[in-house]
Amino acid sequence: MEGVTLLLQLMKLRVLMCPEYFYPQVGGGEVWFWQVARHLVKRGHEVHILTYKHPGYTTDNVIEGIHIHRLGPFPIRGVQPYFRRALIQGIGIILYGLRIEFDIIQASQTLPLIPAKILSILKKRPIVAVYHDVYGYHFSLRDKGVIKGLIRGSLEKMTLNQEYNGVIAVSNSTKSKLVNYGVSRNKLHVIYEGVDLEYIDSINSDKKSRLLILYVGRLVAHKCIEDLLDSFKIVQKKIQLARLMIVGTGPRRQELEAYSSQLGIEECIQFTGYVSDKKKYQLMKQADVLVLPSVMEGFGLVLIEAMACGTPVIAVDLGGPKEVVSDNKTGFLVSPRQPKEIAEMILIILRNHELRQVMSKDARLRVEDFFTWEKTSERIESLYYKVVARARGST
């Protein structure tokens, strides 16, 4: 087997990727697939991505060497048309995938995994599953409502019962959940997410005189942004110069804007909506602290992005953030759903310039040591070679 693996490493692989969402949707999972794909291309591999059409993004194209194939007869706006998207991905991945030559297929939870598994059987090619988190029925019902929640919960349960040649978990927290659901430890590989330090360092952004608290992410229920609003009200009473910026889009925007007005802090808060990557990193470099109050994070990519910018972070002491944040060193970990505790940690950071400087340096060093896309893609490439070698050795 080792001989087969070494022989394979002399050749380049053809990789087919099936993410649940892809550009122009922007989130941790989407960034993961984009960055892994482009870094695999840099390493000499051929990468194809199957995704659905978006308004303005309806034709196949090649970007940075990545072959992007847009599925379906019509574009879908956003992620909400669940059933149409499921139909397009379910049928499209199989039909389109049959026309592409590949050595290995990599698919994301939850929708793409079933058709990708069927495709791997039809093409007799190995498949690697990627899990950013495991949600379960309880969270899915609360997050998506009854109908969509039951569908996602059922699909997730179905995918967890399948056999894969390898399974990537983005954190040990996610790995533990997968083990609890019966996924074999022998198939599991923890591969952390990363950041593009070269790109981040190319962006200039001067610190502002204001004290800026930043949130970056989707405006959805499990992010618990109302906890940040509650904590900011406490902070603002003590430090009137403090400002809060909420970056991102999602179904809760109007509700959160209304809540900030109800709290009487709307004049100190800015909801920016979607911003470009360049603008996002500029804001992270300007911020004094980034807060992620989410109670459901398989990893927490935004945390290492902020840390790479030299910005201390505050996150909930659950899931992936527990592995990302060095408590009291690169930021603080807080109890879930505790706005007063969040406010206390924000105040400590805002009031202590020297502490911010020390945390800034430690945060950057931690990212350099553990969380770069170069390290991520190298580990994934190594896994691919082992999986393909094992599959070819058994045929």
C-alpha angles and dihedrals in degrees: 000000000000089000091054091049093050091048091051091052088066089062133059121245129232107223126194114199125196111187121181090232131010141180129346084036106081125203140110095285093047092049089048094057094042095050095042090049095050093045092049088052089051087054089056103261127133112240129191124185125200114203139146126266122267127196104277092015106073106125134071114257144161118243121182088343094307115127106222117194118193113210132209141036095271139024123260121214113226124323102294102090088082101170097045090047091048091051094048094046094042095053099027098054091055099041097041094038092057088063095054124080111223140157098212137012124215119194135182128226133289124006100019096050097075098051090039090054090051090048092051090054094047093047094037091231128138120256131211119200122211121209120187091178142336115242109181127199097288096057093038092055092048094045101040105024127245103302100037091036092055091047094050092043091050093046091048091050089049093051092048090056093056127096117241131182089232138357124210118206116189093215142013087251090061090043091056091052091049091051090051088054091054103262110151115254089218091064096045123099124179109216116171124221121247148200134235101245094181091057094043092050091051091063117088121208128160121217113251124226091241121089104245128198113192137200121186123183147066118322096234134132102261092054087070093211090166087070089059091049090051091049092047091055088059092046094047092055090057099036109031093184091062117112132192125212122194112200120190145050134257147126095284098060098103092043092051093046089051091049092052088053090049089054090049095237100104093112091060095048130076123196104200102180116208118356131183121258090254092053091044092056091044089056092046090054091049094048123094092207138003118215126201108183093176118137094199116055123141089192118338106231092185089064095061090042089058092043090052087056089054094252121140115234139211119204140160116273094243139096121340098355089066088065096041103046121063100212114237089004111063093013138306137297116213137189117269119268095007110130093173091057091048089051091050092053093046090052092050091054097043094048097048115063093176091053090051090053093050093045090047092058094043092048093053093047092051091054092048090052100045117005118058128122089233090062091042095051092044091055092045091049090052090051091049092054092050093047094047092045091050091048093049092044091056095051 
